[in-house]
Amino acid sequence: MGDSAQGLHARLLDMPETLSDSLLEQMEENRASGWVNPYRCDDGDVIRRFPRSQDASTIFRPPFVRDIEKIIHLPAYNRLNGKTQVFSLRSNDDLSRRGLHVQLVSRIARDIGAALGLNCDLIEAIALGHDLGHTPFGHAGERRLHELLQAHTGRSFYHNVHSVRVLDTLFGRNVSLQTLDGVLTHNGEYEQRAFRLSGLSSFDAFDSVMESCYTEDFGYIKTLCPATLEGCVVRISDIIAYVGRDRQDAIEAGLLDEDAFDDGFGSLYNSWILSHASVDIIENSYGKDHIEMSEGLFRELSRAKAENYSKIYLSAGVEEERSEMLTRAFELMYEHFLADLLHRDESSYIYRHHIARIERALSHYGRSYDWQSDFNQTVVDYIASMTDGYFTELACKLFPELEFPGRTYINEQ
């Protein structure tokens, strides 16, 4: 470890790993007196697009618990276990999938939220739903689908926006405005030291923001702020959840060595960031109308993310040796299914495996899938819904010239 790395390692070791005595005393006093955080989102504040008796709050199923249950019973939630977090096409079941990631975000955010006196049911709903719109092959797939939709329509594709579409449109589950807002504004690719509330309080305003997300670039997405403290906690927890875990996975995959990172922690960085970041955020946010972290933690998260990008995401993580093949596969799939819709080929997989299933799901709520008004959007809906394995098998079946590597656990050599 060089001198600068040694200095960084020493600085990180000096960061507090426990709450201050003064805050602990204040928290104990507040709990004893029945203190309620005045800035939390209460169950009575819930806003739904459609007031339905089936969604009414009860003593054992409060409104945001209903949101949680709506989310975990979706096919899109089940498919998260088959979607890449970072590392694709590798025969190693210990590498993180997106299904684990959303649970990690939920766990971290609930810990922080409980300490701050926030609504942990809303936190869990946002966390479990925040990546429902993610594509196969992680951000590599997201970029390719964005490029294709841009080329065909000029519109943008971002997984956070599509996650809202999955919940609110494709499955029509009447999820609360607060949960949808947290999902839309969760984007953990953009860190801030302080997260302040947007003030958004109606579906009219939310729908206007959603429309802008399709026509604007990522610069607009980065400006979005949550409307609740619960959403703010999920947003920062998203970064905490992946910045250390992705390092563990890179080392587990054999792509990087334990000493590859400047901080000197190697795979232990995940444990370090989980404990230290949570303490820092609680210490700096307790009793406030916003969520913030210290300048030291903000600098460290920014540094660690930048190091991940240089050593993982822009290097080995996206499987660059197969980048051209993946790009070609997305192009072929997109054009193939767009042609099937234009020719009304109802034998196509997009009809049988996608449209029919969505229509059947929506029929339970008296709604229908408007797939005929925008064929490009329907193709995007279908491809984004695919797991890595489904995409790979279907692409190879339709286009035998593609050569995705087969997964094998046993190397006979």
Secondary structure, 3 states (H helix, E strand, C coil): CCHHHHHHHHHHHHCCCCCCHHHHHHHHHHHHCCCCCCCCCCHHHCCCCCCCHHHCCCCCCCHHHHHHHHHHCCHHHHHHHHCECCCCCCCCCCCCEHHHHHHHHHHHHHHHHHHHCCCHHHHHHHHHHCCCCCCCCHHHHHHHHHHHHHHHHCCCCCHHHHHHHHHHHHCCCCCCHHHHHHHHCCCCCCCCCEECCCCCCCHHHHHHHHHHHHHCCHHHHCCCCCCCHHHHHHHHHHHHHHHHHHHHHHHHCCCCCCCCCCCCCHHHHHHHHHHHHHHHHHHHHCCCCCEECCHHHHHHHHHHHHHHHHHHHHHHCCCHHHHHHHHHHHHHHHHHHHHHHHCCCCCCHHHHHHHHHHHHHHHCCCCCCCHHHCHHHHHHHHHHHCCHHHHHHHHHHHCCCCCCCCCCCCCCC
